[in-house]
Amino acid sequence: MSPQTPNHQELKRQAIQAYFARWREDLTNVRTLLDDRRYRLEAILILSCYIDALGRLRYPKRSGDKAYKTIVKQYSGRRQDFEMIDLLFFYQWPRSDFRDLKIYKELEHYERLLEILVATFGSEDQIRDPDRRYQNPNDILAAVLANPFQGFNRRNLQRKLPLFSIVEILYRLVRCYAVHAKSFPLVQSYVDTHGRSGVRENHFITAELLYTVTSNIIERYESECLAEGDWPHAFRS
């Protein structure tokens, strides 16, 4: 096969740029919704769906949940933040809608682990403080290793702890709950004294964060396509 001519390469580059320019145009429209308190929840839904679409495009061979979480971690520029563990979710898991999910129940010695985390990081009321609530998974592992108990399975903890991470919450509570069940556990709707509706966000994951993440994914995805000279749909990893 003969090499591409410079003209062909430039046309391909322009086509890639045009493709991502359309994404940016769509994102600008979402910004309009985001800035209007009446449509903030709708903006959250759209942004989550955009992330999902970009993830499936970039990682076509992965399951939907893995593609979603991977593109957030790899392209958002906030990987460390999204890998943080939400201790409040860990504490409240037995009372949550996820209590009967097999994948969560595979975490061994939950009650003993909970005792260690409470002793190390504080009670449920205390860890509502954002500075305590979100913890590096390595710090959680270190706390458990400092308090060994019979039957502790380090590998099991390392594999299951990410189920309580911020990126997992983003997928399960925003991508799934918000989109399919029209439920928004991370925000509270309200009506002010003037009868105007709005939302109060109660988690690290906010509408503004989702907007920034989506924007960063688009920018980094485009840069990768241009650097590799590949179409957006051509990646297969």
Secondary structure in CASP SS format (residue, H / E / C, confidence):
PFRMAT SS
TARGET T0000
AUTHOR 0000-0000-0000
METHOD secondary structure of the structure
MODEL  1
M C 1.00
S C 1.00
P C 1.00
Q C 1.00
T C 1.00
P H 1.00
N H 1.00
H H 1.00
Q H 1.00
E H 1.00
L H 1.00
K H 1.00
R H 1.00
Q H 1.00
A H 1.00
I H 1.00
Q H 1.00
A H 1.00
Y H 1.00
F H 1.00
A H 1.00
R H 1.00
W H 1.00
R H 1.00
E H 1.00
D H 1.00
L H 1.00
T H 1.00
N H 1.00
V H 1.00
R H 1.00
T H 1.00
L H 1.00
L H 1.00
D C 1.00
D C 1.00
R H 1.00
R H 1.00
Y H 1.00
R H 1.00
L H 1.00
E H 1.00
A H 1.00
I H 1.00
L H 1.00
I H 1.00
L H 1.00
S H 1.00
C H 1.00
Y H 1.00
I H 1.00
D H 1.00
A H 1.00
L H 1.00
G H 1.00
R H 1.00
L H 1.00
R H 1.00
Y C 1.00
P C 1.00
K C 1.00
R C 1.00
S C 1.00
G H 1.00
D H 1.00
K H 1.00
A H 1.00
Y H 1.00
K H 1.00
T H 1.00
I H 1.00
V H 1.00
K H 1.00
Q H 1.00
Y H 1.00
S C 1.00
G C 1.00
R C 1.00
R H 1.00
Q H 1.00
D H 1.00
F H 1.00
E C 1.00
M C 1.00
I E 1.00
D E 1.00
L H 1.00
L H 1.00
F H 1.00
F H 1.00
Y H 1.00
Q H 1.00
W H 1.00
P H 1.00
R H 1.00
S C 1.00
D C 1.00
F C 1.00
R C 1.00
D C 1.00
L C 1.00
K H 1.00
I H 1.00
Y H 1.00
K H 1.00
E C 1.00
L C 1.00
E C 1.00
H C 1.00
Y H 1.00
E H 1.00
R H 1.00
L H 1.00
L H 1.00
E H 1.00
I H 1.00
L H 1.00
V H 1.00
A H 1.00
T H 1.00
F H 1.00
G C 1.00
S C 1.00
E C 1.00
D C 1.00
Q H 1.00
I H 1.00
R H 1.00
D C 1.00
P H 1.00
D H 1.00
R H 1.00
R H 1.00
Y E 1.00
Q E 1.00
N C 1.00
P H 1.00
N H 1.00
D H 1.00
I H 1.00
L H 1.00
A H 1.00
A H 1.00
V H 1.00
L H 1.00
A C 1.00
N C 1.00
P C 1.00
F C 1.00
Q C 1.00
G C 1.00
F C 1.00
N C 1.00
R H 1.00
R H 1.00
N H 1.00
L H 1.00
Q H 1.00
R H 1.00
K H 1.00
L H 1.00
P H 1.00
L H 1.00
F H 1.00
S E 1.00
I H 1.00
V H 1.00
E H 1.00
I H 1.00
L H 1.00
Y H 1.00
R H 1.00
L H 1.00
V H 1.00
R H 1.00
C H 1.00
Y H 1.00
A H 1.00
V H 1.00
H H 1.00
A H 1.00
K C 1.00
S C 1.00
F C 1.00
P C 1.00
L C 1.00
V E 1.00
Q E 1.00
S E 1.00
Y E 1.00
V E 1.00
D C 1.00
T C 1.00
H C 1.00
G C 1.00
R C 1.00
S E 1.00
G E 1.00
V E 1.00
R E 1.00
E E 1.00
N C 1.00
H C 1.00
F C 1.00
I C 1.00
T C 1.00
A H 1.00
E H 1.00
L H 1.00
L H 1.00
Y H 1.00
T H 1.00
V H 1.00
T H 1.00
S H 1.00
N H 1.00
I H 1.00
I H 1.00
E H 1.00
R H 1.00
Y H 1.00
E H 1.00
S H 1.00
E H 1.00
C H 1.00
L H 1.00
A H 1.00
E H 1.00
G C 1.00
D C 1.00
W C 1.00
P C 1.00
H C 1.00
A C 1.00
F C 1.00
R C 1.00
S C 1.00
END
